[in-house]
Amino acid sequence: MTGHVTCFGEVLLRFATPGHRLTVQCDALDMVVGGAEANVAAGLASLGHRVKMVTRLPSGPLGDKARAALGAAGVDTTHVSRASKDRGGRMGLYFLESGAGLRPSSIVYDRAGSVFALSSGGDFDFASALEGARLFHLSGITPALGRGGVALAQAAVTAATSAGVPICFDGNYRALLWDAWDSDPRRVLTELMQAATVMIGNHRDISLLLGKPFSGDGSDRRREAALAAFDAFPNLQLIASTARHVVNAGHHRIAARIDAREDAHQTAEVDVTGIVDRIGTGDAFAAGVLHKWLEGADIAAMAEAGLAYTVLKHTQPGDMGLVTRDELDAFSASGGDVRR
């Protein structure tokens, strides 16, 4: 398989309450490595794609752990740079309180002053990381970090555009991050979307970008939103989204959808029960869709692969979904007995 995918974004440490406990009930937390773009990188690498991660980590054991986790997932860490101790900055963190039943999970971010958030475009060798790339993936989380994050995202998109590499942009709207500073998410995200070939996002994301609601229902509303996005963003060729109905913390119903300019495909809804970990499932969906996009598959295959990966990720603890190509191809919505 020639060429590679380049992913750009902050790598985080996640601290989660074990056993669905409340934070106040815990004396210890489970620590894993994650982050939206890193999750996509790991997901694609698990499927056999060559993936390079572009990010910046602090020196010291926490940065060592993050880099090692990427490498263990099969991601090329050549372009994972480290900040010197005299530059300051730290590891970005977030804390997850795991929900249960009708109590949803909740997240607290602790990312201010991280090495990545304090970085500038000049701290990254985008040109080298993009040389020979087939796709560049980033998300709306980077610009949500503040004015410095906006500048980072703009520098990354400019580099990919200059290199002639198609861009996949996941809106990944995080209100807690945008609301923490004097931000204008619509303006920033709309500017970044102008360069995208593939968008990961639904009708709500498009409504935010275009500043207007879509009044239809179900698939009609999604198609109306997709057509509006195609009109607004001339470079855009594909929109991938999920429809999720939350019954309770351990039971969701999910369908996947791909919209192209001339056609659309939406899967049947799958009951996902016994959920182990909800976090990272959207990134797993993106990895499944991009896997088939890179293979030149049709939109139905993209939607089905995205659905399969997101459903399987619900069964895996941690941020990163690690599913092989054989496991993805063998996915059955009805589950099955032990494979021997």
Disulfide bonds with the S-S distance in Angstrom:
none
